[in-house]
Amino acid sequence: MIGSFVSGALRKYVGRRLFGNLLLVVNWLTRGKRAMRDAGHQARIDAAGASLSLYIFRDCPFCIKVLRFLHQSNMTLDLRDAEFNELHRAELVSRGGHYQVPCLRITSANGNKEQWLYESDDIITYLDHILTA
């Protein structure tokens, strides 16, 4: 029992906190410039992003991967902190079904249907389709 507690604490506080914060700094230093595009194309991408919400932990390596893609693609989404914001965490679990990040909530144009997409590579593939459509 104590061994599992210690290993869990080490994983969370040393692993994710220390490593995650180091990744945040490295990402900030190396993320590059935002994509430049004409105003009409950027407006279309911004409109598509308005129906998307990304649930994240600030120091999660997989979340950082998606955030890096968003930065380089010059794409803006509603970011929701599922680690420290109780409302966002409850929404992720009750409506998405899992306490797992990153998670992209895709809301239909009429607002009647939601799709919850987990896994960073799947999220990036979905967002890339928006950019190239």
QUIVENNOR-V648936 format. One record per residue. N is the residue number from 0. RES is the residue in one small letter. D_LAST is the distance of its C-alpha to the last C-alpha in Angstrom with 2 decimals. Layout:
BEGIN
n	res	d_last
N	RES	D_LAST
N	RES	D_LAST
END
This chain:
BEGIN
n	res	d_last
0	m	51.92
1	i	52.41
2	g	50.71
3	s	47.52
4	f	47.61
5	v	48.08
6	s	45.32
7	g	42.92
8	a	43.95
9	l	43.62
10	r	40.14
11	k	39.00
12	y	40.84
13	v	41.28
14	g	38.25
15	r	35.44
16	r	36.99
17	l	38.33
18	f	35.65
19	g	32.85
20	n	34.29
21	l	34.74
22	l	31.07
23	l	30.17
24	v	32.31
25	v	31.08
26	n	27.42
27	w	28.25
28	l	30.11
29	t	27.53
30	r	24.08
31	g	23.44
32	k	21.82
33	r	18.75
34	a	15.83
35	m	16.41
36	r	14.04
37	d	14.95
38	a	15.86
39	g	13.52
40	h	10.33
41	q	12.30
42	a	13.36
43	r	10.01
44	i	9.49
45	d	13.18
46	a	13.02
47	a	10.66
48	g	13.12
49	a	16.03
50	s	15.97
51	l	16.14
52	s	19.43
53	l	20.25
54	y	23.84
55	i	25.44
56	f	28.80
57	r	29.20
58	d	30.78
59	c	28.94
60	p	27.74
61	f	24.69
62	c	23.78
63	i	24.35
64	k	21.93
65	v	19.07
66	l	20.36
67	r	20.43
68	f	16.74
69	l	16.11
70	h	18.56
71	q	17.28
72	s	13.67
73	n	15.28
74	m	13.89
75	t	16.52
76	l	17.32
77	d	20.60
78	l	22.67
79	r	25.52
80	d	28.50
81	a	29.61
82	e	32.55
83	f	34.56
84	n	33.36
85	e	35.16
86	l	33.04
87	h	29.74
88	r	31.47
89	a	32.88
90	e	29.61
91	l	27.90
92	v	30.82
93	s	31.51
94	r	28.05
95	g	26.15
96	g	29.19
97	h	29.52
98	y	30.68
99	q	28.19
100	v	25.77
101	p	23.09
102	c	21.74
103	l	18.54
104	r	19.25
105	i	16.44
106	t	17.85
107	s	16.87
108	a	16.50
109	n	20.19
110	g	21.31
111	n	23.11
112	k	21.33
113	e	20.62
114	q	19.26
115	w	20.66
116	l	19.01
117	y	21.46
118	e	21.52
119	s	19.98
120	d	18.23
121	d	16.58
122	i	15.54
123	i	14.11
124	t	12.17
125	y	10.76
126	l	10.02
127	d	8.52
128	h	5.85
129	i	5.32
130	l	5.74
131	t	3.81
132	a	0.00
END
